[in-house]
Amino acid sequence: MSSHPASKRRRTSAAAFTAVSGGGSGGNSALSDATNRMKSEADQRKRKRTADEEEEEEEDLSGVSELIAGPAGDVNPRLDGASPALKLRKKTDRKRRARSGKLSAAPADGVNWFDALSDEMVLQVFRWLPRSVLAKCAAACHRFARLAGDEEFWGRVDLGHRSVPRGVVGLLMARGTQVLRLASATVVESQTVSVNFDCSRITHLDLSMAHFKGKRDLEYILSKCGRLQRLSLENVPLTASHLELVSRAEHLSSLNLAMCEGVTDAGMRAVLEGCYRLRDLNLAWTGLSSALLDDFYRLSAAEGLVRLNLSGCRETLGDAHVASIVVYCVNLTELDVSDCVNLTDNAVEHVAAARLDPGLQSFSASRCYKVMPATYLAFEDHPTMQYLNVFGVVKDLALVELKTRLPRLEINKFSFSSVARPTVGMKRTSVWGIRVRE
């Protein structure tokens, strides 16, 4: 015979119904006995449930202090300031879910095996995690925060096309980031009082088309990047203080200032004098003055330049400037003077006649309308020239003739200049050949 409580309740109810329907003098007493037994069973179940809840609450109250305190006794930021009732309810809900099998509150044997692993083994596990998950692991305990902040995880970071919250840039600098991409990013505020250091380890910094909401955010970043080797500020508004900070980066070898507003003669002179190790320089569409171009070849950085882009100097760059550049910049392999409408045949002849070491390999003069197409035939006997870009100047029939007469040259292969630019074409996972995206 079944002893299930539900079966007992059904038998008790049936007996009471039989006694009532059967009538007789014992009907009322039988009904009373059945009712009393049902009440007694209900009271027992209620008392048992109340005792379980009281025991559970006692356990919860004893663990409230442990719940608020962190792994090293610090206050848990998620529960700091919350009411005791909220903390207790969170603890109670978690224990109930654990008892129902939906969440394991602790290992079955009571041992935290991560504590038994060495730091090297935990780092090996962390290497398989994306940075978004790694950042969440850092919030678990002090040990995970220390290991997740290891420099090898944050050496190369891509935050392009994102909104960068307050203090993130400063934290990345403090963590030892060396390659940082912030192209087209919105930097809410880079400064943070919790980070205190003199110089970051960033060597490659891409700030192309980045937007800074704070007035001094860009100045703060540049002031901390004294080890820069490659820098791109394309289409970023600049001030004299920004250029002065750039001039302090004496290890800088590649600088992209294309389409930057606020480039002054004094600031540019300081950059070309201070950054004497420059090899790649892009000054396209920066509005350089004739006075600066007159003295360009005399500045410290000019002699070591390998790739130079001066396109967009529409009214200021002349034939004499080009002649002086190809004479004194003896290491040039690529020169772009596109959209300089004052250039004539003389400029092209100076370039074709120059014998540089190791030799000019690429020359771009697109949309230089005063240059006759036949002038480019001067490159027919050039020993090192490989690429010639003359978009918008040569018509279709003349282009066919030019390609026939200059079979060694690849004509109009590159529509856009790649001088000092961190990314070229559709490749957005790398900057200057270094992969930054996961």
C-alpha positions in Angstrom: 0.0 0.0 0.0 1.4 3.4 -1.0 2.5 5.7 1.8 2.7 8.9 -0.3 1.3 12.0 1.4 -1.1 12.6 -1.4 -2.5 9.1 -1.1 -3.0 9.7 2.7 -4.9 12.9 2.0 -7.1 11.2 -0.6 -7.9 8.3 1.9 -8.6 10.8 4.7 -11.0 12.8 2.5 -12.8 9.7 1.3 -13.3 8.4 4.9 -14.7 11.8 5.9 -17.1 11.8 2.9 -18.2 8.3 3.7 -18.9 9.1 7.3 -20.9 12.2 6.5 -22.9 10.5 3.7 -23.4 7.3 5.8 -25.2 9.3 8.5 -25.6 7.7 11.9 -24.6 9.0 15.3 -20.8 8.6 14.5 -20.9 10.9 11.4 -20.0 14.1 13.2 -17.2 12.6 15.2 -15.7 11.0 12.2 -15.8 14.2 10.3 -14.2 16.1 13.2 -11.4 13.5 13.5 -10.6 13.6 9.7 -10.6 17.4 9.8 -8.2 17.5 12.7 -5.8 15.0 11.1 -5.7 17.2 7.9 -5.0 20.3 9.9 -2.3 18.5 11.9 -0.5 17.4 8.7 -0.7 20.9 7.2 0.7 22.4 10.4 3.6 19.9 10.4 4.4 20.8 6.8 4.3 24.5 7.5 6.6 24.2 10.6 9.1 22.1 8.6 9.1 24.6 5.8 9.6 27.5 8.2 12.4 25.7 10.0 14.2 25.2 6.6 13.8 28.8 5.7 15.1 30.0 9.1 18.1 27.7 8.8 18.8 29.1 5.3 18.5 32.7 6.5 20.9 32.0 9.3 23.4 30.6 6.7 22.8 33.7 4.5 23.4 36.1 7.4 26.6 34.4 8.3 27.8 34.8 4.8 26.8 38.4 4.1 30.2 39.7 5.3 32.0 37.2 3.0 29.8 38.2 0.1 30.5 41.9 0.5 34.2 41.5 1.1 36.5 40.8 -1.9 39.2 38.1 -2.1 41.6 40.2 -0.1 39.1 41.8 2.3 38.2 44.7 0.0 34.6 45.8 -0.5 32.9 44.2 -3.5 32.1 47.2 -5.8 28.9 45.5 -7.1 27.4 45.3 -3.6 29.0 48.3 -1.9 26.2 50.6 -0.8 23.4 48.1 -1.4 20.9 47.5 1.3 21.3 44.4 3.6 18.0 43.1 2.3 19.2 43.2 -1.3 22.5 41.6 -0.4 20.6 38.8 1.5 18.2 38.3 -1.4 21.0 38.0 -3.9 22.8 35.4 -1.7 19.5 33.5 -1.1 18.6 33.3 -4.8 22.1 32.1 -5.7 21.9 29.3 -3.1 18.4 28.2 -4.2 19.6 28.1 -7.8 22.6 26.0 -6.7 20.4 23.6 -4.8 18.0 23.2 -7.8 20.9 22.2 -10.0 20.9 25.2 -12.2 24.2 26.6 -10.8 27.1 24.9 -9.1 28.0 27.1 -6.1 31.3 25.3 -5.5 33.2 22.3 -6.7 31.7 19.0 -5.6 34.9 18.1 -3.7 35.2 21.6 -2.2 38.5 22.3 -3.9 39.2 25.3 -6.1 41.5 23.8 -8.7 42.5 27.2 -10.1 44.2 27.9 -6.8 46.2 24.8 -7.2 47.5 25.9 -10.7 50.6 28.0 -11.0 50.5 31.4 -12.6 52.1 30.0 -15.7 49.4 27.4 -16.1 46.6 30.0 -15.6 48.3 32.3 -18.2 48.3 29.4 -20.7 44.5 29.1 -20.2 44.0 32.9 -20.5 45.9 32.9 -23.8 42.9 31.2 -25.5 40.4 33.9 -24.3 39.4 37.0 -26.3 40.1 40.3 -24.6 36.4 40.9 -23.9 36.3 37.7 -21.8 39.7 38.4 -20.3 38.4 41.7 -19.0 35.5 39.9 -17.2 37.9 37.4 -15.7 39.8 40.3 -14.2 36.8 41.2 -12.1 36.6 37.7 -10.5 39.4 38.1 -8.0 42.7 39.9 -7.3 44.8 37.0 -8.7 42.9 36.9 -12.0 43.1 40.7 -12.2 46.9 40.5 -11.8 47.3 37.7 -14.4 44.8 39.2 -16.9 46.7 42.4 -16.8 49.9 40.7 -18.1 51.6 42.7 -20.8 51.5 39.9 -23.4 47.7 40.1 -23.6 47.6 43.9 -24.2 50.7 44.4 -26.4 48.5 45.0 -29.5 45.0 46.5 -29.1 42.5 47.6 -31.8 39.8 50.0 -30.6 39.1 51.5 -34.0 35.6 52.7 -34.9 34.5 52.5 -31.2 33.6 54.8 -28.4 36.4 54.5 -25.9 35.2 55.1 -22.3 36.9 57.3 -19.7 40.4 56.2 -18.6 40.7 53.2 -21.0 43.6 54.8 -23.0 45.5 55.5 -19.8 45.0 52.0 -18.5 46.2 50.5 -21.8 49.3 52.7 -21.5 49.9 51.5 -18.0 49.5 47.8 -19.0 52.4 48.1 -21.5 50.5 48.3 -24.8 52.9 48.8 -27.7 50.7 48.9 -30.7 47.4 50.8 -30.4 44.8 51.5 -33.1 42.3 54.2 -32.5 41.4 55.0 -36.1 37.9 56.7 -36.3 37.4 56.1 -32.6 35.6 58.5 -30.2 37.8 59.0 -27.1 35.5 60.2 -24.4 38.3 61.0 -22.0 41.7 59.6 -21.9 43.0 61.0 -18.7 42.6 59.0 -15.5 43.8 59.9 -12.0 44.5 56.2 -11.1 47.3 55.9 -13.7 50.6 57.5 -12.8 53.6 57.0 -15.1 56.0 59.2 -17.0 56.1 57.4 -20.4 54.2 54.6 -22.0 55.6 51.8 -24.1 53.6 52.6 -27.2 55.7 52.5 -30.4 52.9 52.4 -33.0 49.9 54.7 -32.7 47.2 55.1 -35.2 44.9 58.1 -34.5 43.6 58.5 -38.0 40.3 60.4 -38.1 39.9 60.0 -34.3 37.6 62.3 -32.4 38.5 63.6 -29.0 35.8 65.0 -26.8 38.2 66.4 -24.2 40.1 69.5 -25.2 43.4 68.2 -23.9 43.0 64.5 -24.5 45.2 64.3 -27.6 47.8 66.4 -25.8 47.7 64.0 -22.9 48.2 61.0 -25.1 51.1 62.5 -27.1 52.8 63.7 -23.9 52.9 60.1 -22.6 54.2 58.5 -25.9 57.9 59.4 -25.9 58.9 56.1 -27.5 56.9 56.5 -30.7 58.3 55.0 -33.9 55.2 55.3 -36.1 52.4 57.8 -35.8 49.3 58.6 -37.9 47.2 61.7 -37.2 45.5 61.9 -40.5 42.5 64.3 -40.6 42.9 65.2 -36.9 42.8 69.0 -36.0 46.1 70.0 -34.5 47.5 72.9 -32.6 51.0 74.2 -32.0 51.3 72.3 -28.7 50.5 69.0 -30.5 53.2 69.6 -33.1 55.7 70.5 -30.3 55.0 67.2 -28.5 55.4 65.3 -31.8 58.8 67.0 -32.3 60.0 65.4 -29.0 59.6 61.8 -30.4 63.2 61.5 -31.6 62.7 57.8 -32.5 59.9 58.6 -34.9 60.5 57.0 -38.3 57.0 57.3 -39.9 54.6 60.3 -39.6 51.3 60.7 -41.3 49.8 64.2 -41.1 47.7 64.0 -44.3 44.7 66.4 -44.3 45.5 67.8 -40.9 44.3 71.3 -40.1 46.3 73.7 -37.9 49.8 72.7 -39.3 51.8 75.9 -39.0 55.3 76.7 -40.4 56.8 77.0 -36.9 55.3 73.7 -35.7 56.3 71.9 -38.9 59.9 73.2 -38.6 60.1 71.9 -35.1 58.9 68.5 -36.2 61.4 68.2 -39.1 64.2 69.4 -36.8 63.3 67.2 -33.8 62.3 64.0 -35.6 65.6 63.6 -37.5 65.1 59.9 -37.9 62.1 60.2 -40.1 62.0 57.9 -43.1 58.3 58.1 -44.2 56.6 61.5 -44.2 53.1 62.3 -45.5 52.2 66.0 -45.6 49.4 65.8 -48.2 46.8 68.6 -48.2 48.2 70.3 -45.1 48.5 73.7 -46.7 52.3 74.1 -46.5 53.5 77.6 -47.3 56.1 78.5 -49.9 58.4 79.7 -47.2 58.5 76.3 -45.6 59.0 74.6 -48.9 61.9 76.9 -49.7 63.7 75.6 -46.6 62.4 72.1 -46.6 65.6 70.5 -47.9 67.7 72.2 -45.3 65.9 70.7 -42.3 67.4 67.8 -40.4 64.8 65.2 -41.4 65.0 65.9 -45.1 68.2 64.1 -45.8 67.1 60.7 -44.4 63.6 60.7 -46.0 62.9 57.6 -48.1 59.2 58.1 -49.0 57.7 61.6 -49.2 54.2 62.8 -50.1 53.7 66.5 -50.8 50.5 66.3 -52.8 47.9 69.0 -52.5 50.3 71.9 -52.4 48.3 73.4 -55.2 49.6 77.0 -55.3 52.8 76.7 -53.3 54.9 73.8 -54.6 56.9 74.8 -57.7 59.5 73.4 -60.0 62.4 74.8 -58.0 61.2 73.0 -54.8 61.0 69.7 -56.6 64.5 70.2 -58.1 66.0 70.9 -54.6 64.2 68.0 -53.0 65.6 65.4 -55.5 69.1 66.8 -55.2 69.3 67.0 -51.4 67.0 64.1 -50.3 69.4 61.5 -51.7 67.6 58.5 -50.2 64.2 59.0 -51.8 62.6 56.0 -53.4 59.0 57.3 -53.6 57.8 60.9 -54.3 54.2 62.1 -54.7 53.5 65.6 -55.9 49.9 65.0 -57.2 47.5 67.9 -57.4 50.3 70.5 -57.5 49.0 72.5 -60.4 51.9 74.8 -60.7 54.4 72.1 -61.7 55.5 72.1 -65.3 57.7 69.9 -67.6 60.8 71.1 -65.8 59.9 69.4 -62.6 59.4 66.0 -64.3 62.7 66.5 -66.1 64.5 67.2 -62.8 63.1 64.0 -61.3 64.0 61.9 -64.4 67.5 63.2 -64.4 68.2 62.7 -60.7 70.3 59.7 -59.8 69.5 58.9 -56.2 70.9 56.1 -54.0 69.3 53.5 -54.0 67.2 55.3 -56.7 63.7 56.6 -57.2 61.3 53.8 -57.7 57.8 55.4 -57.7 56.7 58.9 -58.9 53.2 60.3 -58.8 52.1 63.5 -60.6 48.4 62.9 -61.0 46.3 66.0 -62.0 49.4 68.1 -62.7 47.8 69.6 -65.8 50.7 71.8 -66.9 52.9 68.8 -67.6 52.7 67.5 -71.2 52.2 63.7 -71.5 55.2 63.3 -73.8 57.5 64.6 -70.9 57.0 61.3 -69.1 59.0 59.6 -71.8 62.1 60.9 -70.0 61.7 57.9 -67.7 62.3 55.5 -70.6 66.0 55.1 -69.6 65.6 55.5 -65.9 67.5 52.6 -64.2 65.3 52.2 -61.1 61.9 53.6 -61.8 59.1 51.0 -61.5 55.8 52.9 -60.9 54.4 56.0 -62.6 51.0 57.4 -61.6 49.6 60.1 -63.8 45.8 59.9 -63.2 43.7 62.6 -64.8 46.4 63.9 -67.1 46.8 61.4 -70.0 43.9 60.5 -72.2 43.2 56.9 -73.2 45.0 56.8 -76.5 48.0 58.6 -75.1 48.1 56.3 -72.1 48.2 53.3 -74.5 51.2 54.9 -76.3 52.9 55.7 -73.0 52.6 52.1 -71.8 54.0 50.9 -75.1 57.0 53.2 -74.9 57.6 52.5 -71.2 57.2 48.7 -71.0 59.2 48.4 -67.8 57.0 50.7 -65.8 53.6 50.0 -64.3 51.5 53.0 -65.1 48.5 54.1 -63.0 48.6 51.1 -60.7 48.0 52.9 -57.4 45.1 55.4 -57.1 46.0 56.4 -53.6 49.3 57.0 -51.8 50.4 54.6 -49.1 53.2 56.8 -47.7 53.3 56.6 -43.9 49.7 55.3 -43.8 49.0 52.6 -41.3 46.5 50.7 -43.4 46.2 50.4 -47.1 43.2 49.2 -49.1 40.8 46.9 -47.4 43.3 45.5 -44.9 41.9 46.8 -41.5 43.3 44.1 -39.2 46.9 45.4 -39.2 48.7 48.7 -38.8 52.1 49.1 -40.5 52.2 45.4 -41.1 51.5 44.4 -37.5 48.3 42.5 -36.8 46.2 44.1 -34.0 42.7 42.5 -34.4 41.8 39.2 -32.9 
